[in-house]
Amino acid sequence: MRFMMLMIPLGYESAPAKLELDPERVAAMMRYNQALKDAGVLITLEGLHPPAAGARVKFDTGVPVVIDGPFTEAKEVIGGFWMIEVASRAEAIEWARKCPATANEMIEIRQVQEMADFSEEVQQAAATFEHPQGGWGKALR
């Protein structure tokens, strides 16, 4: 089962576009990342720049409208993610519990959808797309 662990740093929604990172925190996180890799559960991981450096495209009027960050209505934003493959939700939770996060961070764990989760009609509709990494479509696992 694949799970995405989403890092949500509280207050990140108002962080400046350019961040100064604490080398000790980065080193602790790299040790955690290495443990995920060594255990053979890590698929990929990435950190994300703060919303101040981002943009949103809204479609509520039927016409795409671009809004530059930061976003005043944001309460929680994603700071980065890990994609892992483990045997169960409980195992994904255990990996999240091992993260060297601080008091102002939390991790949301979400299972990745697999085509087998959907009806035959949905699978057929998605089969026309060939995902480069084997996600939705013909190249599914």
C-alpha positions in Angstrom: 0.0 0.0 0.0 1.3 3.4 -0.9 0.8 6.3 1.5 1.7 10.0 1.3 2.8 11.6 4.5 2.2 15.3 4.3 4.3 17.6 6.5 2.2 20.5 7.7 4.4 23.1 9.5 2.1 25.4 11.5 2.8 29.0 10.6 4.2 28.1 7.2 1.4 30.0 5.5 3.0 33.3 6.5 6.7 32.3 6.1 8.8 34.5 3.8 9.5 33.3 0.3 13.2 32.7 1.2 13.7 30.6 4.3 16.8 30.2 6.5 16.9 26.5 7.6 18.5 25.3 10.8 21.4 22.9 9.8 20.8 20.7 12.9 17.1 20.2 12.0 18.0 19.4 8.4 20.6 16.9 9.6 18.0 15.2 11.9 15.5 15.1 9.0 18.1 13.6 6.7 18.8 10.8 9.2 15.0 10.1 9.3 14.9 10.1 5.4 17.8 7.7 5.4 16.0 5.3 7.8 13.0 5.3 5.5 15.3 4.5 2.5 17.3 1.9 4.4 14.0 0.1 5.4 13.1 0.0 1.7 9.8 1.9 2.2 10.7 5.3 0.7 9.4 5.9 -2.9 10.1 9.6 -3.1 10.2 12.8 -1.0 10.3 16.5 -1.6 10.2 19.8 0.4 8.1 22.7 -0.9 8.8 26.4 -0.9 6.5 28.5 1.3 3.2 29.8 -0.2 4.7 33.3 -0.5 6.7 31.9 -3.5 3.7 30.1 -4.9 0.5 30.8 -7.0 -3.0 29.4 -7.1 -5.2 29.1 -10.1 -8.9 29.4 -9.2 -11.7 28.3 -11.5 -14.8 29.4 -9.5 -16.0 31.9 -12.2 -15.4 29.4 -15.1 -12.3 31.4 -16.1 -8.9 30.6 -14.7 -7.7 33.3 -12.3 -4.1 33.4 -11.0 -3.5 34.5 -7.4 0.1 35.0 -6.2 1.0 33.9 -2.8 1.0 34.3 0.1 -2.7 33.3 0.5 -4.5 35.1 3.3 -7.2 32.5 3.7 -4.7 29.6 4.2 -4.8 28.0 7.7 -2.6 25.0 7.1 -0.2 24.4 4.1 2.0 21.6 3.0 5.7 22.0 3.6 6.8 18.8 2.0 5.9 15.1 1.6 7.1 11.6 1.6 5.6 8.8 -0.5 6.1 5.4 1.1 5.1 1.9 0.4 4.2 -0.2 3.5 2.0 -3.1 4.4 -0.7 -1.2 6.3 -2.0 2.2 7.5 -0.7 1.3 11.0 2.8 0.9 9.6 2.6 4.3 7.8 1.5 5.8 11.1 4.5 4.2 12.9 6.8 5.8 10.4 5.2 9.2 10.8 5.6 8.8 14.6 9.4 8.4 14.1 9.8 11.7 12.3 11.9 14.3 14.2 9.2 16.9 13.8 8.9 19.9 16.2 6.0 21.0 18.3 4.8 23.3 15.4 4.6 20.5 12.8 2.2 17.7 12.1 2.0 14.9 9.5 -1.1 14.0 7.7 -1.2 10.4 6.3 -3.2 9.7 3.2 -3.4 6.4 1.3 -2.8 6.7 -2.4 -5.7 5.6 -4.6 -5.1 2.4 -6.6 -7.2 1.5 -9.7 -8.4 -1.6 -7.9 -10.3 0.7 -5.5 -12.7 1.7 -8.3 -15.4 0.2 -10.5 -14.6 -1.5 -13.8 -16.2 1.6 -15.6 -13.8 4.0 -13.8 -10.8 1.7 -14.6 -11.8 1.7 -18.3 -12.2 5.5 -18.4 -8.7 5.9 -16.8 -7.1 3.2 -19.0 -6.5 5.7 -21.9 -3.9 7.5 -19.9 -0.4 6.1 -19.7 1.2 7.5 -16.5 5.0 7.8 -16.8 5.6 6.4 -13.3 2.9 3.8 -13.3 0.0 5.6 -11.6 -3.5 6.0 -13.1 -4.0 4.4 -16.6 -2.4 1.6 -18.6 0.8 1.5 -16.7 -0.9 0.7 -13.4 0.5 -1.9 -11.0 
